[in-house]
Amino acid sequence: MPHPRPFYYLENFNTALGWLQQRYGDLLNESEAGFIERFQRLPLRASALLVRMLGRRGDLFRTEKLRYEEIGCARAAVAALIEAGWVDGAPVLTVAELGRVLRRAEVQRVFGCAESGSVRRGLADGGESSVGPAGVAVGAAPGVWRGLPPLPRQVRKADLLTSIEAMPLAARRLTEWWPDAPDVIFRVVIKPLCDHLRYLFFGNFNQDWSEFVLTDLGIFKYEQVPRDMATRAFQTREHIDTFHALADCRRLLEESDDLAAVVAALPPPIVGNEWLEGRRRKLQFQIAQCYEQQKELARALAIYRDCQYAGARLRSVRLLERLGQIDSALELAFLVREQPADEIEVQQIGRMWPRLQRKAGLKTSRSRRAPGWPTFQLVLPVTERPVHLEGATGEALSTPEAPVHYVENGLLNSLFGLLCWQAIFAPVAGAFFHEFQAAPADLLAPDFRARRESQFAQCFEQLDSNAYRDTICHNFQHKQGIQSPFVFWGVMSEALLGIALDCLPPRHLKACFGRILSDIRANRCGLPDLVQFWPQERRYQLIEVKGPGDRLQDNQIRWLSFCVTQGIPVSVCHVSWLSAAAPAETASPGWSPQVRI
């Protein structure tokens, strides 16, 4: 069935370009503005073909793969793009590039590779074609290569290309590689500029033009946040250039092992755009991680010590220790211990501190131990570990009077997201760039709460009265299905919402919401797996589930400790099953799960 809007993708692309003109017209450079202006004057089928190619991977395309009913002949449509200089109609191709667009049989034909296991003699300049096992000549372009090694009968394309790439073959046009090729290959040379415009539109390097389609189809729904010139992502051309530089640096880090070149390409610290500086710091941290993976510890340390990204100080302490610089490690650890940036630093430096003291020849001093939490044992009536241990545990513990729900991170995060929806999606400068954002761009920035302090204060004040229930229920009904960084629509149901609001005291919600907001990156996860409710008594308990050999993760330990200090009912359930549980008497007829506190 034909699409009701055959050029829907072109309409979407034109919408994005128009939006860029409107929002950043005063900041676009000559190349960007010139592209937008010239694109709008292209013939319909030429512009459609370009958008089709931009929406696919890579920059090389063969005409056989460019068959679109609404466009028709690709060779005719591409003419205007070649004239504009945006597409190369006869690109020079390396062997690797040729291999990406040709099939295995075509590669064998181009390079005269027989599919037998016998040794094929290479073609000399003007030499004869090779002969296959059936005596059939296998064509190849003469005068280009010689001396392919023996190949197995059913060689894979990747192995075939590896053998060919081992020979010193210069890049050539397709007509030189394969004079009688049935197709033409195009290279989209404008793709890097178009990628930059895409990054500029979305404000990130991950989303692409398919967002328009997914939204049109109703697969994704996004909150529509008011946007004006004061809230746009970039206020200066320098910010845009830096953003593009970060994109190029990120790509170089992914594609190259030359970390020195990546470091040289990294922009200097960015002033006046905190979310952009946050991206730079994250990339800087990733570069240091790569150096660490390459065992270049001194270089990694130098970058970590210059980096203000979360976790950089802890990595510096660890590397100083590995490099044998114990005094320096101890000095930095002392600073972290006295002025921790977050709970993660408190937890991890508490483990490292006694070890560093011992290595420095000092008397060790233990960090204060975290408060303990209740635990109990549960033996399941099965002979092997359930596929979903948490779900099986919840079913075993659940009763009509005290139902258990598997929620993990879904419940408290969702309640927080529903209460604070208006604060999270407030039209703060540099937070929302386009209509396809599931979260503000500065969600993980250190000043996320500070930039919305009054809005969050209003939300938290509702927890001092019953107003919070009305707000949460209203947003649950009216924001249903809209993407959110906190609300788990697949977990939340009207029934779960009702029983949770009845059983969770607002003082507990305020404590948990404050902790989530204090460090969103770390505290959105690690919450206990299950929640058990006693509706008649209006109380509840959070339960973390662990099977034999399972250990509590750091973020889980932090949440458990927090709950204990706040008086939030929590426990850890250690689960085993018949084959893992020693007592044989538990396997008697009519057996029920054994719970031992």
C-alpha positions as CSV (number, residue, x, y, z in Angstrom):
1,M,0.0,0.0,0.0
2,P,1.6,3.4,-1.0
3,H,2.5,5.8,1.8
4,P,-0.1,8.6,2.0
5,R,2.8,11.1,2.1
6,P,5.5,9.5,-0.2
7,F,8.0,12.3,0.6
8,Y,7.3,12.3,4.4
9,Y,11.1,12.0,5.2
10,L,11.8,15.0,3.0
11,E,9.1,17.0,4.7
12,N,10.6,16.1,8.1
13,F,14.1,17.1,6.9
14,N,12.8,20.4,5.6
15,T,11.1,21.0,8.9
16,A,14.3,20.5,10.8
17,L,16.2,22.8,8.4
18,G,13.6,25.5,8.9
19,W,13.7,25.1,12.6
20,L,17.5,25.5,12.5
21,Q,17.2,28.7,10.4
22,Q,14.6,30.1,12.8
23,R,16.5,29.2,16.0
24,Y,20.1,29.6,15.0
25,G,20.0,31.7,11.8
26,D,22.1,34.4,13.4
27,L,24.8,31.8,14.4
28,L,25.0,29.6,11.3
29,N,28.2,29.9,9.3
30,E,28.4,30.4,5.6
31,S,28.6,26.6,4.8
32,E,25.6,25.7,7.0
33,A,23.4,28.6,5.9
34,G,24.4,28.1,2.2
35,F,23.6,24.4,2.3
36,I,20.1,25.1,3.7
37,E,19.4,27.8,1.1
38,R,20.7,25.7,-1.8
39,F,18.9,22.5,-0.6
40,Q,15.5,24.3,-0.7
41,R,16.1,25.1,-4.4
42,L,17.0,21.5,-5.4
43,P,14.7,19.5,-7.7
44,L,12.2,17.4,-5.7
45,R,13.7,14.0,-6.5
46,A,17.3,15.2,-6.0
47,S,16.6,16.5,-2.5
48,A,14.6,13.3,-1.7
49,L,17.5,11.1,-2.8
50,L,20.0,13.0,-0.7
51,V,17.8,12.7,2.4
52,R,17.4,9.0,1.7
53,M,21.2,8.6,1.5
54,L,21.7,10.7,4.6
55,G,19.4,8.5,6.6
56,R,21.5,5.4,5.8
57,R,24.8,4.3,7.2
58,G,28.1,5.2,5.5
59,D,28.7,7.6,2.6
60,L,29.0,5.1,-0.3
61,F,25.9,3.9,-2.2
62,R,25.5,1.8,-5.4
63,T,22.6,2.6,-7.7
64,E,21.2,-0.9,-7.2
65,K,20.5,-0.1,-3.6
66,L,18.9,3.3,-4.3
67,R,15.6,2.1,-5.6
68,Y,12.7,4.2,-4.3
69,E,9.4,4.3,-6.1
70,E,8.7,7.9,-5.4
71,I,12.2,9.0,-6.7
72,G,12.5,6.8,-9.8
73,C,15.9,6.6,-11.6
74,A,18.7,7.3,-9.1
75,R,21.2,8.2,-11.8
76,A,18.8,10.9,-13.1
77,A,18.0,12.2,-9.6
78,V,21.7,12.4,-8.5
79,A,22.7,14.7,-11.3
80,A,21.8,17.9,-9.5
81,L,23.6,16.7,-6.4
82,I,26.8,16.0,-8.4
83,E,26.5,19.5,-10.0
84,A,26.2,21.0,-6.5
85,G,29.3,19.2,-5.4
86,W,27.5,17.3,-2.7
87,V,27.9,13.9,-4.3
88,D,30.9,12.4,-6.0
89,G,29.7,10.5,-9.0
90,A,33.0,8.6,-9.6
91,P,34.7,8.4,-6.2
92,V,38.2,6.8,-5.7
93,L,37.7,3.6,-3.7
94,T,40.1,1.7,-1.5
95,V,39.8,-2.1,-1.4
96,A,38.1,-1.9,2.0
97,E,35.5,0.6,0.6
98,L,35.0,-1.5,-2.5
99,G,34.4,-4.5,-0.3
100,R,31.7,-2.7,1.6
101,V,29.5,-2.1,-1.4
102,L,30.2,-5.3,-3.4
103,R,28.9,-8.8,-2.7
104,R,31.3,-11.7,-2.1
105,A,30.8,-13.1,-5.6
106,E,31.4,-9.7,-7.1
107,V,34.7,-9.3,-5.2
108,Q,35.8,-12.7,-6.4
109,R,34.9,-11.7,-10.0
110,V,36.7,-8.3,-9.8
111,F,39.9,-9.9,-8.4
112,G,39.8,-13.1,-10.4
113,C,39.4,-15.4,-7.4
114,A,38.5,-19.0,-8.3
115,E,36.3,-20.7,-5.8
116,S,38.5,-23.8,-5.7
117,G,41.1,-24.7,-3.2
118,S,43.9,-24.7,-5.8
119,V,46.4,-22.0,-6.0
120,R,45.4,-19.2,-8.4
121,R,48.1,-17.5,-10.3
122,G,47.9,-13.7,-10.2
123,L,47.4,-11.8,-13.4
124,A,50.4,-10.0,-14.8
125,D,50.0,-6.8,-16.8
126,G,47.9,-7.7,-19.8
127,G,47.9,-11.4,-18.6
128,E,45.3,-14.0,-19.2
129,S,42.2,-14.6,-17.1
130,S,42.3,-17.3,-14.4
131,V,40.5,-20.5,-15.1
132,G,38.0,-22.0,-12.6
133,P,37.7,-25.7,-11.7
134,A,35.2,-26.2,-14.5
135,G,37.5,-24.6,-17.1
136,V,35.4,-21.4,-17.1
137,A,37.3,-18.2,-17.3
138,V,36.8,-15.8,-14.3
139,G,37.0,-12.2,-15.5
140,A,39.2,-9.6,-13.9
141,A,40.5,-6.3,-14.8
142,P,44.1,-6.7,-16.2
143,G,47.1,-4.7,-15.2
144,V,46.0,-3.9,-11.7
145,W,47.1,-6.6,-9.3
146,R,49.0,-9.8,-9.1
147,G,49.8,-12.7,-6.7
148,L,46.7,-13.4,-4.5
149,P,47.5,-16.2,-2.0
150,P,45.6,-19.5,-2.1
151,L,42.1,-19.3,-0.9
152,P,39.7,-22.0,0.4
153,R,36.7,-23.0,-1.7
154,Q,34.1,-21.3,0.4
155,V,36.0,-18.3,1.7
156,R,34.1,-15.7,3.7
157,K,34.0,-12.2,2.3
158,A,35.8,-10.8,5.3
159,D,38.7,-13.2,4.8
160,L,38.7,-12.6,1.1
161,L,39.1,-8.9,1.6
162,T,41.8,-9.4,4.3
163,S,43.8,-11.4,1.7
164,I,43.4,-8.7,-0.9
165,E,44.1,-5.8,1.4
166,A,47.4,-7.4,2.3
167,M,48.6,-6.6,-1.2
168,P,49.8,-3.0,-2.0
169,L,46.8,-1.9,-4.1
170,A,46.3,1.8,-4.6
171,A,42.8,3.2,-4.5
172,R,41.0,3.5,-7.8
173,R,37.6,4.5,-9.3
174,L,35.1,1.7,-9.8
175,T,35.6,1.8,-13.6
176,E,39.3,0.9,-13.0
177,W,38.5,-1.8,-10.5
178,W,35.7,-3.2,-12.6
179,P,35.3,-1.8,-16.1
180,D,32.1,-3.6,-16.9
181,A,30.4,-3.0,-13.5
182,P,26.6,-3.0,-13.8
183,D,26.2,-0.3,-11.3
184,V,27.5,3.2,-10.4
185,I,28.8,4.0,-6.9
186,F,28.2,7.5,-5.4
187,R,29.9,9.1,-2.4
188,V,27.9,11.6,-0.4
189,V,30.6,14.2,0.4
190,I,28.2,16.6,2.1
191,K,27.5,14.0,4.8
192,P,29.8,15.5,7.5
193,L,28.2,18.9,7.2
194,C,24.7,17.3,7.4
195,D,25.8,15.3,10.4
196,H,26.8,18.6,12.1
197,L,23.4,20.1,11.3
198,R,21.8,16.9,12.8
199,Y,23.9,17.3,16.0
200,L,22.9,20.9,16.1
201,F,19.2,20.2,15.8
202,F,19.2,17.4,18.4
203,G,21.9,18.8,20.7
204,N,23.5,15.3,21.0
205,F,25.3,12.8,18.8
206,N,22.9,9.9,19.2
207,Q,19.5,10.8,17.8
208,D,18.7,10.8,14.1
209,W,15.9,11.8,11.7
210,S,14.0,8.6,12.5
211,E,12.7,10.4,15.6
212,F,10.2,12.2,13.3
213,V,8.9,8.9,12.0
214,L,8.7,7.2,15.4
215,T,6.8,10.2,16.8
216,D,4.4,10.3,13.7
217,L,3.6,6.7,14.3
218,G,2.9,7.3,18.0
219,I,5.7,4.9,19.1
220,F,7.3,7.7,21.2
221,K,5.5,10.6,22.9
222,Y,7.5,13.6,24.2
223,E,6.6,16.4,26.6
224,Q,6.2,19.7,24.6
225,V,8.2,22.2,26.5
226,P,8.0,25.9,25.5
227,R,11.2,27.1,23.8
228,D,12.3,30.6,22.9
229,M,15.6,32.2,21.9
230,A,16.6,32.7,25.5
231,T,16.4,28.9,26.2
232,R,18.3,27.7,23.0
233,A,21.2,25.4,23.5
234,F,23.8,27.7,21.9
235,Q,24.1,31.4,22.4
236,T,27.3,32.0,20.5
237,R,29.0,30.7,17.3
238,E,31.9,29.7,19.5
239,H,29.6,27.3,21.4
240,I,28.5,25.7,18.1
241,D,32.1,25.3,16.8
242,T,33.0,23.7,20.1
243,F,30.1,21.4,19.9
244,H,31.2,20.3,16.4
245,A,34.7,19.9,17.6
246,L,33.5,17.6,20.4
247,A,31.6,15.5,17.8
248,D,34.7,15.2,15.7
249,C,36.9,14.3,18.7
250,R,34.4,11.7,19.8
251,R,34.4,10.1,16.4
252,L,38.2,10.1,16.3
253,L,38.2,8.4,19.7
254,E,35.9,5.7,18.4
255,E,37.8,5.1,15.1
256,S,41.5,5.7,16.0
257,D,44.0,4.3,18.4
258,D,46.0,7.5,18.2
259,L,45.1,9.0,21.6
260,A,47.6,11.8,21.2
261,A,45.6,13.0,18.2
262,V,42.4,12.8,20.2
263,V,43.9,14.8,23.1
264,A,45.1,17.4,20.6
265,A,41.6,17.7,19.1
266,L,39.9,18.1,22.5
267,P,38.6,21.7,22.9
268,P,39.8,23.7,25.9
269,P,37.4,24.3,28.9
270,I,34.2,25.9,27.8
271,V,32.9,29.1,29.5
272,G,29.3,30.1,29.7
273,N,27.7,26.8,28.7
274,E,27.7,24.3,31.6
275,W,26.0,21.5,29.8
276,L,28.5,21.7,26.9
277,E,31.4,21.8,29.4
278,G,29.9,18.7,30.9
279,R,30.1,16.9,27.6
280,R,33.7,18.0,27.2
281,R,34.6,16.7,30.7
282,K,32.9,13.3,30.0
283,L,34.9,13.0,26.8
284,Q,38.1,13.9,28.6
285,F,37.4,11.2,31.2
286,Q,36.8,8.6,28.4
287,I,40.2,9.5,26.8
288,A,41.8,8.9,30.2
289,Q,40.1,5.5,30.4
290,C,41.4,4.6,27.0
291,Y,45.0,5.5,28.1
292,E,44.4,3.3,31.2
293,Q,43.3,0.4,29.0
294,Q,46.4,0.8,26.9
295,K,48.5,0.6,30.1
296,E,49.8,4.1,29.7
297,L,49.1,4.9,33.3
298,A,51.1,8.1,33.6
299,R,49.2,9.7,30.7
300,A,45.9,8.6,32.1
301,L,46.7,10.0,35.5
302,A,47.7,13.4,34.0
303,I,44.3,13.6,32.3
304,Y,42.3,12.4,35.3
305,R,44.0,15.0,37.5
306,D,43.0,17.7,35.1
307,C,39.4,16.4,34.7
308,Q,36.5,17.5,36.9
309,Y,34.2,14.7,35.7
310,A,32.6,12.5,38.4
311,G,34.9,9.7,39.4
312,A,38.1,11.3,38.1
313,R,39.5,11.8,41.6
314,L,39.0,8.2,42.6
315,R,40.7,7.0,39.4
316,S,43.6,9.3,40.2
317,V,44.0,7.8,43.7
318,R,43.9,4.3,42.2
319,L,46.5,5.1,39.5
320,L,48.8,6.8,42.0
321,E,48.7,3.6,44.1
322,R,49.4,1.4,41.0
323,L,52.3,3.7,40.1
324,G,53.8,3.3,43.6
325,Q,53.3,6.9,44.5
326,I,51.7,6.1,47.8
327,D,52.3,9.4,49.6
328,S,50.6,11.3,46.7
329,A,47.8,8.8,46.7
330,L,47.4,9.2,50.4
331,E,47.4,13.0,50.2
332,L,44.7,13.0,47.5
333,A,42.7,10.3,49.3
334,F,42.8,12.5,52.5
335,L,41.4,15.4,50.5
336,V,38.6,13.2,49.0
337,R,37.9,11.9,52.5
338,E,37.6,15.3,54.0
339,Q,35.7,16.9,51.1
340,P,33.8,14.1,49.3
341,A,31.9,15.1,46.2
342,D,29.2,12.4,46.6
343,E,28.3,9.2,48.4
344,I,30.4,7.2,45.9
345,E,33.5,8.9,46.9
346,V,32.7,8.4,50.6
347,Q,32.1,4.7,50.0
348,Q,35.1,3.9,47.8
349,I,37.7,6.1,49.6
350,G,36.6,4.4,52.8
351,R,37.8,1.1,51.3
352,M,41.0,2.5,50.0
353,W,42.0,4.5,53.0
354,P,43.2,1.6,55.3
355,R,45.1,-0.1,52.5
356,L,46.9,3.2,51.6
357,Q,47.8,3.7,55.3
358,R,49.3,0.3,55.5
359,K,51.4,0.8,52.4
360,A,52.6,4.1,53.7
361,G,53.7,2.4,57.0
362,L,51.1,4.2,59.0
363,K,48.7,3.0,61.7
364,T,45.4,2.1,60.0
365,S,42.2,3.7,61.0
366,R,39.0,2.2,59.9
367,S,36.2,4.2,58.4
368,R,32.9,4.2,60.3
369,R,31.0,1.1,59.3
370,A,27.6,1.6,57.6
371,P,24.6,0.5,59.7
372,G,23.4,-3.0,59.2
373,W,20.0,-4.0,57.8
374,P,17.7,-6.9,58.5
375,T,18.1,-10.1,56.5
376,F,16.1,-13.3,56.2
377,Q,16.4,-16.6,54.3
378,L,13.9,-18.0,51.8
379,V,13.9,-21.5,50.4
380,L,12.0,-21.9,47.1
381,P,10.1,-25.2,46.3
382,V,12.1,-25.7,43.0
383,T,15.1,-27.8,42.2
384,E,17.0,-25.2,40.2
385,R,17.4,-21.5,40.1
386,P,14.3,-19.8,38.6
387,V,14.8,-17.8,35.4
388,H,13.5,-14.7,37.1
389,L,14.6,-15.1,40.7
390,E,13.1,-11.8,41.9
391,G,9.7,-12.5,40.4
392,A,9.7,-16.1,41.9
393,T,10.7,-14.6,45.3
394,G,7.9,-12.1,45.1
395,E,5.3,-14.8,44.3
396,A,6.6,-16.9,47.2
397,L,6.3,-14.0,49.7
398,S,3.1,-12.5,48.5
399,T,-0.2,-13.1,50.3
400,P,-3.7,-11.7,49.8
401,E,-3.2,-9.6,53.0
402,A,0.3,-8.5,52.0
403,P,0.9,-8.4,48.2
404,V,4.4,-8.2,46.8
405,H,5.3,-6.2,43.7
406,Y,8.5,-6.5,41.6
407,V,9.4,-2.9,41.1
408,E,13.2,-2.5,41.4
409,N,14.0,1.1,40.4
410,G,10.5,1.7,39.0
411,L,8.3,2.7,41.9
412,L,10.2,5.4,43.8
413,N,11.6,6.9,40.6
414,S,8.2,7.0,39.1
415,L,6.6,8.6,42.1
416,F,9.3,11.2,42.1
417,G,9.0,11.9,38.4
418,L,5.2,12.2,38.6
419,L,5.4,14.6,41.6
420,C,8.1,16.8,40.1
421,W,7.1,16.6,36.4
422,Q,6.7,20.3,36.0
423,A,10.1,21.0,37.6
424,I,11.9,18.4,35.5
425,F,10.4,19.8,32.3
426,A,10.7,23.4,33.2
427,P,11.8,25.6,30.2
428,V,15.3,26.3,31.6
429,A,17.9,27.9,29.3
430,G,20.0,25.2,27.6
431,A,17.8,22.3,28.7
432,F,15.4,21.7,25.8
433,F,16.5,22.1,22.2
434,H,13.8,20.3,20.2
435,E,10.6,18.4,20.5
436,F,12.1,14.9,20.8
437,Q,13.7,15.1,24.2
438,A,12.9,12.6,26.9
439,A,14.9,14.5,29.4
440,P,16.5,17.9,29.9
441,A,20.0,18.1,28.4
442,D,21.5,19.1,31.8
443,L,19.8,16.3,33.8
444,L,23.1,14.9,35.1
445,A,24.8,18.2,35.5
446,P,25.8,19.1,39.1
447,D,23.6,22.3,39.1
448,F,20.5,20.5,37.7
449,R,18.5,21.1,41.0
450,A,20.0,24.5,41.7
451,R,18.8,25.8,38.3
452,R,15.2,24.8,39.2
453,E,15.4,25.3,43.0
454,S,12.1,27.2,43.2
455,Q,10.2,24.6,41.1
456,F,11.5,21.6,43.1
457,A,10.8,23.5,46.4
458,Q,7.2,23.8,45.4
459,C,7.0,20.1,44.6
460,F,8.5,19.0,47.8
461,E,6.3,21.4,49.8
462,Q,3.3,19.3,48.7
463,L,4.6,16.4,50.7
464,D,3.8,18.4,53.8
465,S,0.1,18.0,52.9
466,N,-2.1,15.8,50.8
467,A,-1.5,17.9,47.8
468,Y,1.2,15.6,46.6
469,R,-1.3,12.8,46.0
470,D,-3.4,15.0,43.7
471,T,-0.4,16.1,41.7
472,I,1.0,12.5,41.3
473,C,-2.4,11.1,40.3
474,H,-3.1,14.0,37.9
475,N,0.2,13.6,36.1
476,F,-0.2,9.8,36.0
477,Q,-3.5,10.3,34.1
478,H,-2.6,13.3,31.9
479,K,1.1,12.4,31.1
480,Q,0.4,8.7,30.4
481,G,3.1,7.3,28.0
482,I,5.1,10.4,27.6
483,Q,8.8,9.8,27.7
484,S,10.4,10.7,31.1
485,P,13.8,10.0,32.7
486,F,12.1,8.8,35.8
487,V,8.7,7.4,35.1
488,F,8.5,3.6,34.3
489,W,5.2,3.4,32.6
490,G,5.6,-0.3,32.1
491,V,5.9,-0.8,35.9
492,M,3.3,1.7,37.1
493,S,-0.4,0.8,37.1
494,E,-3.3,2.5,38.6
495,A,-3.6,-0.2,41.3
496,L,0.1,-0.1,42.2
497,L,-0.1,3.7,42.4
498,G,-3.1,3.7,44.7
499,I,-1.7,1.1,47.1
500,A,1.7,2.8,47.1
501,L,0.3,6.2,48.0
502,D,-1.7,4.6,50.8
503,C,1.2,2.8,52.3
504,L,4.3,5.0,51.8
505,P,4.5,7.8,54.3
506,P,5.2,11.2,52.7
507,R,8.2,11.7,55.0
508,H,9.8,8.6,53.5
509,L,9.0,9.8,50.0
510,K,10.5,13.2,50.7
511,A,13.7,11.5,52.0
512,C,14.0,9.2,48.9
513,F,13.1,12.0,46.4
514,G,15.8,14.2,48.0
515,R,18.4,11.5,47.6
516,I,17.5,10.8,44.0
517,L,17.8,14.5,43.2
518,S,21.1,14.9,45.1
519,D,22.9,12.6,42.6
520,I,20.6,11.5,39.7
521,R,23.4,9.7,37.9
522,A,24.1,7.4,40.9
523,N,20.8,7.2,42.7
524,R,18.3,6.5,40.0
525,C,19.4,2.8,40.3
526,G,20.3,0.4,43.1
527,L,16.8,0.4,44.8
528,P,15.5,-2.8,46.3
529,D,13.8,-5.3,43.9
530,L,10.5,-5.9,45.7
531,V,8.0,-3.9,47.8
532,Q,5.5,-5.6,50.1
533,F,2.4,-3.8,51.2
534,W,0.1,-4.3,54.2
535,P,-2.8,-2.1,53.0
536,Q,-4.9,-2.6,56.1
537,E,-2.1,-1.4,58.3
538,R,-0.9,1.2,55.8
539,R,2.7,0.1,55.9
540,Y,5.2,-1.5,53.6
541,Q,8.7,-3.0,53.3
542,L,11.4,-2.8,50.6
543,I,13.1,-6.1,49.9
544,E,16.4,-6.7,48.1
545,V,16.7,-10.3,46.7
546,K,20.0,-12.2,46.5
547,G,20.6,-15.7,45.4
548,P,23.6,-17.9,46.4
549,G,26.8,-16.3,45.4
550,D,25.1,-13.0,44.6
551,R,26.8,-9.9,46.2
552,L,25.3,-6.6,47.0
553,Q,26.5,-3.9,44.6
554,D,27.8,-0.6,45.8
555,N,24.8,1.4,44.8
556,Q,22.5,-1.2,46.5
557,I,24.6,-0.9,49.7
558,R,24.3,2.8,49.6
559,W,20.5,2.6,49.3
560,L,20.2,0.0,52.1
561,S,22.3,2.2,54.4
562,F,20.3,5.2,53.6
563,C,17.0,3.4,54.3
564,V,18.2,2.2,57.6
565,T,19.3,5.7,58.7
566,Q,16.0,7.2,57.6
567,G,13.9,4.6,59.3
568,I,12.6,3.2,56.0
569,P,11.7,-0.5,56.4
570,V,14.1,-2.5,54.3
571,S,15.6,-6.0,54.4
572,V,17.7,-8.4,52.3
573,C,16.2,-11.8,51.3
574,H,18.8,-14.5,50.7
575,V,17.2,-17.0,48.5
576,S,18.0,-20.7,47.9
577,W,16.1,-23.7,46.4
578,L,16.0,-27.4,47.0
579,S,19.2,-28.3,45.3
580,A,20.9,-25.4,46.9
581,A,19.4,-25.8,50.4
582,A,20.8,-28.6,52.5
583,P,17.8,-29.7,54.7
584,A,16.0,-32.6,52.9
585,E,12.9,-32.4,55.2
586,T,11.8,-29.2,53.3
587,A,10.9,-31.4,50.3
588,S,8.0,-33.1,52.1
589,P,4.5,-33.2,50.4
590,G,2.5,-30.0,50.7
591,W,5.8,-28.1,51.1
592,S,5.6,-24.3,51.3
593,P,8.5,-21.8,51.0
594,Q,10.6,-21.7,54.1
595,V,11.2,-18.2,55.5
596,R,13.7,-17.9,58.3
597,I,14.4,-14.5,59.8
